[in-house]
Amino acid sequence: MSNIEQKPITRALVNPSFQEISDYFGYDSTKYVPEIAALLQQWTDQGYVEVYQTIQDREYGMIKSSELNSKGVLSPYYIGLYHARLVEGEHDPLVVVKFYEDEIQYHTESATEAVDMRFMIDHEDFFGTASVKRDPAALREMWLEVKGKIDEGDPS
């Protein structure tokens, strides 16, 4: 049984810090402009973003909550964050997205949040390598580094 949620959105945006933070994590966002545009267009055309929970339900364009890793370990620093695969059929890069209250209502009166594409990152930098996952202090340090970059993209 699939458990896919549709989160209505007012609009889909690229965060002003997207390029800078993606560069920090080793991705030149200018090389992915068609993929970024396609994902934003899909979400905009739908007027919602689909959130999946299990790998069996995953399809291109869907997002997954980033708060729990594949083993069910909670990252308190990633609460409210989601990720999606940017390139269809590829494992990396991921795009990290966040929802925020939006005063502008483009699609429906039921949508109150915009989806904000924050940056590109790979799985290991976002969730940790096997050795980092076994080391709670290293895992926390990695989470704090990523959380710092997420906070840079938050509106003032």
Backbone torsions as a table, in degrees:
resi	resn	phi	psi	omega
1	MET	NA	127.0	-179.6
2	SER	-84.6	151.8	179.4
3	ASN	-132.5	77.8	-177.0
4	ILE	-107.7	127.4	179.0
5	GLU	-101.6	139.9	172.9
6	GLN	-103.4	114.7	177.5
7	LYS	-95.9	109.7	178.3
8	PRO	-62.4	143.4	179.6
9	ILE	-130.2	150.9	174.0
10	THR	-80.4	-35.8	-179.5
11	ARG	-169.1	165.7	176.8
12	ALA	-118.2	129.7	-173.6
13	LEU	-129.9	158.3	168.8
14	VAL	-102.5	127.1	-178.8
15	ASN	-62.9	142.5	178.7
16	PRO	-57.0	-25.8	-180.0
17	SER	-92.4	5.6	-174.0
18	PHE	-53.3	-52.1	-176.0
19	GLN	-65.2	-46.5	-177.7
20	GLU	-61.4	-45.6	-177.7
21	ILE	-73.2	-37.5	175.9
22	SER	-60.5	-43.2	176.9
23	ASP	-58.2	-42.0	179.5
24	TYR	-56.8	-38.7	-179.4
25	PHE	-92.0	12.0	171.0
26	GLY	92.5	15.0	179.7
27	TYR	-118.9	125.2	174.2
28	ASP	-85.6	104.0	-174.6
29	SER	-63.6	-22.1	180.0
30	THR	-66.6	-20.8	178.1
31	LYS	-79.4	-8.9	-175.3
32	TYR	-120.7	18.6	-176.7
33	VAL	-55.0	-46.3	180.0
34	PRO	-61.5	-39.2	-179.6
35	GLU	-69.6	-41.1	177.8
36	ILE	-62.1	-47.9	-179.6
37	ALA	-61.4	-40.5	-178.7
38	ALA	-64.6	-42.3	180.0
39	LEU	-67.1	-44.5	177.0
40	LEU	-61.1	-41.4	-179.9
41	GLN	-64.7	-41.7	178.4
42	GLN	-58.9	-48.9	-179.0
43	TRP	-64.3	-41.5	179.7
44	THR	-63.7	-46.9	-179.7
45	ASP	-61.9	-39.5	180.0
46	GLN	-70.9	-35.1	-173.2
47	GLY	78.6	10.9	177.8
48	TYR	-159.0	165.6	173.8
49	VAL	-121.4	133.8	178.7
50	GLU	-88.0	133.1	179.9
51	VAL	-111.0	121.7	178.0
52	TYR	-107.6	161.1	179.8
53	GLN	-116.4	-31.2	-176.8
54	THR	-117.5	151.0	-177.7
55	ILE	-59.6	-29.2	179.8
56	GLN	-64.3	-27.2	-178.3
57	ASP	-90.4	-12.0	-172.5
58	ARG	-64.4	132.5	172.5
59	GLU	-139.7	158.6	179.0
60	TYR	-56.6	137.3	177.9
61	GLY	95.0	-13.6	177.6
62	MET	-85.5	157.6	176.4
63	ILE	-118.3	161.0	178.6
64	LYS	-130.6	143.9	175.6
65	SER	-61.8	139.9	-179.0
66	SER	-97.3	0.5	-175.4
67	GLU	-69.3	-28.7	179.1
68	LEU	-116.5	136.0	175.2
69	ASN	-83.6	-176.3	-175.3
70	SER	-63.9	-20.5	178.5
71	LYS	-95.6	3.1	178.9
72	GLY	84.0	12.6	178.8
73	VAL	-79.7	127.8	-178.4
74	LEU	-79.0	133.3	169.2
75	SER	-108.6	103.4	-178.3
76	PRO	-61.7	-20.8	-179.3
77	TYR	-77.7	-15.1	-176.8
78	TYR	-106.2	8.6	178.9
79	ILE	-61.4	131.0	-179.0
80	GLY	87.9	1.2	178.6
81	LEU	-104.3	153.0	177.9
82	TYR	-135.9	162.6	176.3
83	HIS	-141.3	155.8	178.0
84	ALA	-142.1	156.2	171.9
85	ARG	-78.8	130.7	-176.8
86	LEU	-78.3	-39.5	-176.4
87	VAL	-106.7	123.6	-178.6
88	GLU	-57.0	129.2	178.0
89	GLY	83.6	-2.1	-178.8
90	GLU	-109.6	147.4	179.6
91	HIS	-73.7	-42.6	-179.8
92	ASP	-130.0	155.2	0.9
93	PRO	-80.8	160.3	168.8
94	LEU	-94.0	154.9	165.4
95	VAL	-113.2	134.4	177.4
96	VAL	-95.1	131.7	-179.4
97	VAL	-127.6	157.0	179.8
98	LYS	-142.9	146.7	177.0
99	PHE	-101.4	146.8	174.5
100	TYR	-145.9	155.1	178.5
101	GLU	-61.0	134.1	-176.4
102	ASP	-124.2	126.4	179.1
103	GLU	-75.6	-21.2	-178.8
104	ILE	-87.6	131.2	-178.7
105	GLN	-112.9	100.7	-178.3
106	TYR	-91.8	-44.2	-169.5
107	HIS	-94.3	-68.3	-175.5
108	THR	-136.5	162.0	177.0
109	GLU	-71.3	-18.7	-179.4
110	SER	-78.9	-21.9	-179.8
111	ALA	-85.6	131.0	177.8
112	THR	-125.9	-5.1	-176.4
113	GLU	-118.1	145.4	171.2
114	ALA	-98.9	151.7	173.2
115	VAL	-102.0	128.9	-173.5
116	ASP	-114.8	114.4	177.9
117	MET	-79.0	112.9	-170.8
118	ARG	-85.2	-53.5	-177.0
119	PHE	-170.1	168.5	174.8
120	MET	-100.6	146.5	-179.1
121	ILE	-159.6	158.4	175.1
122	ASP	-98.0	166.3	-176.4
123	HIS	-55.4	-44.7	-176.1
124	GLU	-65.4	-37.4	178.2
125	ASP	-73.5	-25.3	-177.5
126	PHE	-91.4	-41.8	-175.9
127	PHE	-110.0	-13.6	177.5
128	GLY	99.9	149.2	173.0
129	THR	-73.8	171.7	179.4
130	ALA	-57.5	-42.2	-178.8
131	SER	-69.2	-37.9	178.0
132	VAL	-65.5	-40.3	-179.7
133	LYS	-62.7	-26.5	179.4
134	ARG	-86.7	-7.0	-176.5
135	ASP	-116.8	99.7	-175.7
136	PRO	-54.8	-37.6	-179.5
137	ALA	-68.1	-42.4	178.8
138	ALA	-67.1	-38.1	178.8
139	LEU	-63.9	-44.5	178.8
140	ARG	-62.7	-42.2	179.0
141	GLU	-60.7	-42.9	178.6
142	MET	-63.9	-45.7	179.5
143	TRP	-58.8	-42.8	-179.4
144	LEU	-65.3	-37.7	177.7
145	GLU	-62.0	-48.4	179.8
146	VAL	-64.7	-43.1	180.0
147	LYS	-59.8	-38.0	177.1
148	GLY	-60.3	-40.3	178.4
149	LYS	-70.0	-36.8	177.2
150	ILE	-62.4	-44.6	-179.8
151	ASP	-62.5	-31.9	177.5
152	GLU	-60.4	-31.6	-178.2
153	GLY	-87.4	-5.6	-180.0
154	ASP	-71.4	144.2	176.7
155	PRO	-62.5	146.1	-178.8
156	SER	-70.3	NA	NA
